[in-house]
C-alpha cells in the first residue's frame, strides 16, 4: 500500500511556514523576539518582524515570536511553526505546565481559536544549519545591536496590535 505524499502531489503541505526565535541578554536586562512567515513552499518571505523589549525572559521572547507569527498568518489557514525553543513548544503543546508563562499559553490558544488556524509546532535544532532558523536568529541579533546603539525599540514591520501589546508588557 502506498501512502499519499503531499510532496508528490505538487501541493504544499501547509499554507504557510513560520520561523520564530527569541533571545535575552541577562546582564543588560533586555531581549529580542523575531519571526518570519513564508508561503507553504518556502519560496519567499511574506512577513518579517523583530522587536526588543525589557524586563522579560528568554522563554517569553520565544513565545512572543510564535504568537506574533500567528497574528500575521491569514485566518483559516494551516501553518507550520518552526522554533528552536524546546521549552516553548512543550508549554504550548501541554507537555509541560508552568504558571510563569501561562498568560502566553492562553494567548496562543486564543489567537489560534479566534483566527481558526490549524497550527503544527515543530522543534528544530538551534544553529543546526537551517537557513531560515539562522535568518530569524540574525533578526534577533540585529534588533539587539540596534537597540544597544541608539535605543530604538522597534526594528521593523510592527503593526500596533492590542494582543501583541499585551504579551510585550514591560
C-alpha positions as CSV (number, residue, x, y, z in Angstrom):
1,X,0.0,0.0,0.0
2,X,1.4,3.4,-0.9
3,X,0.5,6.4,1.2
4,X,-0.3,9.7,-0.4
5,X,2.5,12.2,-0.1
6,X,2.0,15.9,-0.3
7,X,5.4,16.4,-2.0
8,X,4.4,14.1,-4.9
9,X,1.1,16.0,-5.4
10,X,2.9,19.3,-6.1
11,X,0.7,20.9,-3.4
12,X,2.4,22.3,-0.3
13,X,1.5,20.5,2.9
14,X,1.0,23.8,4.8
15,X,-0.4,27.1,3.6
16,X,2.3,28.9,5.5
17,X,5.5,28.2,7.3
18,X,6.7,30.4,10.1
19,X,10.2,30.5,11.8
20,X,10.5,32.1,15.2
21,X,13.2,32.9,17.7
22,X,13.8,34.8,20.9
23,X,16.9,35.8,22.9
24,X,17.6,37.5,26.1
25,X,20.7,39.3,27.5
26,X,20.7,38.8,31.3
27,X,23.4,41.4,32.2
28,X,21.7,44.1,30.1
29,X,18.1,43.0,31.0
30,X,16.6,43.1,27.5
31,X,15.9,40.7,24.8
32,X,14.5,40.3,21.3
33,X,11.8,38.3,19.6
34,X,11.6,37.7,15.8
35,X,9.5,35.8,13.3
36,X,9.2,35.4,9.6
37,X,6.2,34.0,7.7
38,X,6.8,32.2,4.4
39,X,4.5,30.7,1.8
40,X,4.0,26.9,2.0
41,X,6.8,26.3,-0.4
42,X,9.4,28.4,1.5
43,X,10.0,30.4,-1.7
44,X,9.9,33.8,-0.2
45,X,9.3,35.9,3.0
46,X,5.8,37.3,3.2
47,X,6.3,38.9,6.6
48,X,9.3,39.7,8.7
49,X,9.4,41.2,12.2
50,X,11.7,41.7,15.2
51,X,11.5,43.8,18.4
52,X,13.4,44.4,21.5
53,X,11.8,44.6,25.0
54,X,13.0,45.0,28.5
55,X,12.3,43.0,31.7
56,X,11.3,39.7,30.2
57,X,12.8,36.2,29.9
58,X,14.2,34.2,27.0
59,X,11.2,31.9,27.1
60,X,8.7,34.9,27.0
61,X,10.6,36.2,24.0
62,X,10.4,32.8,22.2
63,X,6.6,32.6,22.9
64,X,6.2,36.2,21.8
65,X,7.7,35.4,18.4
66,X,5.4,32.4,18.0
67,X,2.2,34.4,18.8
68,X,3.3,37.3,16.6
69,X,3.8,34.9,13.7
70,X,0.2,33.6,14.2
71,X,-1.1,37.1,14.3
72,X,0.3,37.7,10.8
73,X,-0.9,34.5,9.2
74,X,-4.2,34.7,7.3
75,X,-7.3,33.4,9.2
76,X,-8.4,29.9,8.4
77,X,-5.0,28.7,7.1
78,X,-2.7,25.9,8.1
79,X,0.7,26.9,9.4
80,X,3.8,25.1,10.4
81,X,5.7,27.0,13.1
82,X,9.3,26.0,13.5
83,X,11.1,27.1,16.6
84,X,14.3,26.2,18.4
85,X,12.7,26.6,21.8
86,X,12.0,23.1,23.2
87,X,10.5,24.6,26.4
88,X,8.2,27.0,24.4
89,X,6.9,24.2,22.3
90,X,6.4,21.9,25.3
91,X,4.4,24.7,27.1
92,X,2.2,25.3,24.1
93,X,1.5,21.6,23.4
94,X,0.7,20.9,27.1
95,X,3.7,18.6,27.6
96,X,4.9,20.9,30.4
97,X,2.9,23.1,32.7
98,X,4.2,26.4,34.2
99,X,2.4,29.2,36.0
100,X,5.2,31.5,34.9
101,X,4.2,31.9,31.3
102,X,0.6,30.7,31.5
103,X,-0.7,34.0,30.1
104,X,1.2,33.5,26.9
105,X,0.0,29.9,26.5
106,X,-3.6,31.1,26.9
107,X,-3.0,33.9,24.4
108,X,-1.5,31.4,21.9
109,X,-4.7,29.3,22.3
110,X,-6.9,32.3,21.9
111,X,-5.2,33.6,18.8
112,X,-5.3,30.1,17.3
113,X,-9.0,29.7,18.0
114,X,-10.2,33.2,17.0
115,X,-8.3,33.1,13.7
116,X,-9.3,29.4,13.0
117,X,-5.7,28.4,12.4
118,X,-4.5,24.8,12.0
119,X,-1.1,25.0,13.8
120,X,1.6,22.5,13.9
121,X,4.6,23.2,16.1
122,X,8.0,21.7,15.2
123,X,11.2,21.9,17.1
124,X,14.4,22.5,15.1
125,X,17.9,22.4,16.4
126,X,19.4,25.8,17.0
127,X,22.3,26.6,14.7
128,X,21.7,23.3,13.0
129,X,22.2,24.6,9.5
130,X,18.6,25.5,8.7
131,X,18.9,28.8,6.7
132,X,15.6,30.2,7.8
133,X,16.3,29.5,11.5
134,X,19.6,31.3,11.1
135,X,17.8,34.2,9.4
136,X,15.4,34.7,12.4
137,X,18.3,34.3,14.8
138,X,20.1,37.1,12.9
139,X,17.0,39.3,13.1
140,X,17.2,39.0,16.9
141,X,20.9,39.8,17.0
142,X,20.4,42.8,14.7
143,X,17.5,44.1,16.8
144,X,19.6,43.9,19.9
145,X,22.5,45.6,18.2
146,X,20.3,48.5,17.0
147,X,18.8,48.8,20.5
148,X,22.2,49.0,22.1
149,X,23.5,51.6,19.6
150,X,20.6,54.1,19.6
151,X,17.9,52.9,21.9
152,X,15.5,52.2,19.0
153,X,12.8,49.9,20.4
154,X,11.0,48.7,17.3
155,X,13.1,47.2,14.5
156,X,10.7,46.9,11.5
157,X,7.3,46.0,10.3
158,X,5.4,46.3,13.6
159,X,1.7,47.0,13.3
160,X,0.0,48.2,16.5
161,X,-1.9,45.3,17.7
162,X,-3.7,45.0,21.1
163,X,-2.9,41.3,21.5
164,X,0.8,41.7,20.9
165,X,1.0,44.8,23.2
166,X,-0.4,42.5,25.9
167,X,2.4,40.0,25.6
168,X,5.1,42.7,25.5
169,X,4.1,44.2,28.8
170,X,7.1,45.8,30.4
